[in-house]
Amino acid sequence: MKVRSLVASLAVAFVVLMGAVGGARAADQWFILGEQTIKSVDQGATIKSQGGRWAKDVKQMRIGVEGADVEISKVVLGWDNRPDDTITDIGVLKAGGKTTPKDAPGRKGRLKSVTVEYKIVGNAPTAVLKVEGYD
């Protein structure tokens, strides 16, 4: 009788554990860290990450644009307690496009800000620049 109870308890614990692991995997998704409307008359923008300390922890990050094609010449990623990263080989992002994901330093990193030097291609007066994180 005791063996049967033990086996039943282990089976229940296994099911509960697998449900918790499945829920953790569902949390891994892209989300908006920050966004800003950029103007064609400007040449750069700094976007600060939104949310609390834990909301800024990401495994990867990427940049997206909407509303116009944007030529990005330089991006500086401001990490908390890590050296800043500089990316210079991005080029033109088409409207609705996103950059290739960039890994955070270490397993996870806290992204505080992203500074972007850009030029809006074409006649559009504005575009929306979005910083996304993956957790």
The 8 nearest C-alpha neighbors of each residue, nearest first, counted from 0:
[[1, 3, 2, 4, 5, 6, 7, 8],
 [2, 0, 4, 3, 5, 6, 7, 8],
 [1, 3, 5, 4, 0, 6, 7, 8],
 [2, 4, 6, 0, 1, 5, 7, 8],
 [5, 3, 7, 1, 2, 6, 8, 0],
 [4, 6, 2, 8, 3, 7, 1, 9],
 [5, 7, 9, 3, 8, 4, 2, 10],
 [6, 8, 4, 10, 5, 9, 3, 11],
 [9, 7, 5, 11, 10, 6, 4, 12],
 [10, 8, 12, 6, 11, 7, 13, 5],
 [9, 11, 7, 13, 8, 12, 6, 14],
 [10, 12, 14, 8, 13, 9, 15, 7],
 [13, 11, 9, 15, 10, 14, 16, 8],
 [12, 14, 10, 16, 11, 15, 9, 17],
 [15, 13, 11, 17, 16, 12, 18, 10],
 [16, 14, 12, 18, 13, 17, 11, 19],
 [15, 17, 13, 19, 18, 14, 12, 20],
 [18, 16, 20, 14, 19, 15, 21, 13],
 [17, 19, 21, 15, 16, 20, 22, 14],
 [20, 18, 22, 16, 17, 21, 23, 15],
 [21, 19, 17, 23, 22, 18, 16, 24],
 [22, 20, 18, 24, 23, 19, 17, 25],
 [21, 23, 19, 25, 20, 24, 18, 26],
 [24, 22, 20, 26, 25, 21, 19, 27],
 [23, 25, 21, 26, 22, 27, 20, 28],
 [24, 26, 22, 23, 27, 21, 28, 20],
 [25, 27, 24, 23, 28, 22, 134, 21],
 [28, 26, 134, 25, 24, 133, 29, 23],
 [27, 29, 133, 134, 26, 30, 25, 132],
 [30, 28, 133, 132, 131, 134, 31, 27],
 [29, 31, 131, 132, 32, 133, 28, 134],
 [32, 30, 131, 33, 130, 132, 129, 29],
 [33, 31, 48, 131, 130, 49, 132, 30],
 [34, 32, 48, 130, 31, 49, 129, 46],
 [33, 35, 129, 128, 130, 46, 127, 36],
 [34, 36, 128, 127, 37, 129, 46, 33],
 [35, 37, 127, 126, 128, 125, 38, 34],
 [36, 38, 126, 125, 127, 35, 128, 39],
 [39, 37, 125, 40, 41, 124, 126, 36],
 [38, 40, 124, 119, 41, 125, 118, 37],
 [41, 39, 38, 42, 124, 118, 37, 119],
 [42, 40, 39, 38, 43, 37, 118, 44],
 [43, 41, 117, 116, 118, 40, 44, 39],
 [44, 42, 116, 115, 117, 41, 45, 114],
 [43, 45, 115, 114, 46, 116, 37, 42],
 [46, 44, 114, 113, 115, 47, 112, 43],
 [45, 47, 113, 112, 33, 114, 44, 48],
 [48, 46, 112, 111, 49, 33, 45, 113],
 [49, 47, 32, 33, 111, 112, 46, 55],
 [50, 48, 32, 33, 47, 51, 55, 54],
 [51, 49, 54, 55, 48, 52, 32, 53],
 [52, 50, 54, 53, 55, 49, 48, 56],
 [51, 53, 54, 55, 50, 56, 109, 111],
 [54, 52, 55, 56, 51, 50, 109, 57],
 [55, 53, 51, 50, 52, 56, 49, 57],
 [54, 56, 109, 53, 110, 52, 57, 48],
 [57, 55, 109, 108, 53, 54, 107, 110],
 [58, 56, 134, 107, 133, 59, 108, 132],
 [57, 59, 107, 103, 134, 133, 102, 106],
 [60, 58, 102, 133, 103, 101, 57, 132],
 [59, 61, 132, 101, 100, 131, 133, 102],
 [62, 60, 100, 131, 98, 130, 101, 99],
 [63, 61, 130, 98, 97, 129, 131, 64],
 [62, 64, 97, 129, 96, 128, 98, 130],
 [65, 63, 128, 127, 95, 94, 96, 129],
 [66, 64, 94, 95, 127, 126, 67, 128],
 [65, 67, 126, 94, 127, 64, 125, 68],
 [68, 66, 94, 126, 65, 123, 69, 93],
 [67, 69, 93, 94, 120, 92, 119, 91],
 [70, 68, 119, 92, 120, 91, 118, 71],
 [69, 71, 91, 118, 90, 117, 119, 92],
 [72, 70, 117, 90, 73, 89, 116, 91],
 [71, 73, 116, 117, 87, 90, 70, 89],
 [74, 72, 87, 116, 86, 115, 71, 75],
 [75, 73, 115, 86, 114, 85, 116, 76],
 [74, 76, 85, 114, 84, 113, 77, 86],
 [77, 75, 113, 84, 83, 78, 112, 85],
 [76, 78, 83, 112, 111, 113, 110, 75],
 [79, 77, 110, 81, 111, 109, 83, 76],
 [78, 80, 109, 81, 111, 110, 77, 108],
 [81, 79, 78, 82, 109, 108, 83, 77],
 [82, 80, 78, 79, 83, 104, 108, 77],
 [83, 81, 84, 78, 80, 77, 79, 104],
 [82, 84, 77, 76, 78, 81, 75, 85],
 [85, 83, 76, 75, 82, 86, 77, 78],
 [84, 86, 75, 74, 76, 87, 83, 73],
 [87, 85, 74, 73, 88, 75, 84, 89],
 [88, 86, 73, 72, 89, 74, 85, 71],
 [87, 89, 90, 86, 72, 73, 71, 74],
 [88, 90, 87, 71, 72, 91, 86, 98],
 [91, 89, 71, 70, 88, 72, 92, 87],
 [92, 90, 70, 69, 71, 93, 68, 89],
 [93, 91, 69, 68, 96, 70, 94, 90],
 [92, 94, 68, 96, 95, 91, 69, 67],
 [95, 93, 65, 67, 68, 96, 66, 64],
 [94, 96, 65, 64, 93, 63, 97, 66],
 [97, 95, 93, 94, 63, 92, 64, 98],
 [96, 98, 63, 62, 64, 99, 61, 92],
 [99, 97, 62, 61, 100, 63, 96, 89],
 [98, 100, 61, 101, 97, 62, 60, 89],
 [101, 99, 61, 60, 59, 98, 102, 62],
 [100, 102, 60, 59, 61, 99, 103, 98],
 [103, 101, 59, 58, 104, 100, 60, 105],
 [102, 104, 108, 59, 58, 107, 105, 101],
 [105, 103, 108, 102, 107, 106, 81, 58],
 [106, 104, 107, 103, 108, 102, 58, 81],
 [105, 107, 58, 104, 103, 108, 102, 57],
 [108, 106, 58, 57, 105, 103, 56, 104],
 [107, 109, 103, 56, 57, 104, 110, 58],
 [108, 110, 56, 55, 79, 78, 111, 57],
 [109, 111, 78, 55, 112, 77, 108, 79],
 [110, 112, 48, 77, 78, 47, 79, 109],
 [113, 111, 47, 77, 48, 46, 110, 76],
 [112, 114, 76, 46, 45, 75, 77, 115],
 [115, 113, 45, 75, 74, 44, 46, 76],
 [114, 116, 74, 43, 44, 73, 117, 45],
 [117, 115, 43, 73, 72, 42, 71, 74],
 [118, 116, 71, 42, 70, 43, 72, 115],
 [117, 119, 70, 69, 42, 120, 39, 71],
 [120, 118, 69, 39, 68, 70, 121, 117],
 [121, 119, 68, 69, 118, 70, 122, 67],
 [122, 120, 123, 119, 68, 67, 124, 69],
 [121, 123, 124, 120, 119, 39, 67, 125],
 [122, 124, 125, 121, 67, 119, 39, 126],
 [123, 125, 39, 38, 122, 126, 40, 119],
 [126, 124, 38, 37, 123, 39, 36, 127],
 [125, 127, 66, 67, 37, 36, 65, 128],
 [126, 128, 36, 65, 64, 35, 37, 66],
 [127, 129, 64, 35, 34, 63, 36, 126],
 [130, 128, 34, 63, 62, 33, 64, 131],
 [131, 129, 62, 33, 32, 31, 61, 34],
 [132, 130, 31, 32, 61, 30, 60, 62],
 [131, 133, 60, 30, 29, 57, 59, 32],
 [134, 132, 29, 59, 57, 28, 58, 60],
 [133, 27, 57, 58, 28, 132, 29, 26]]
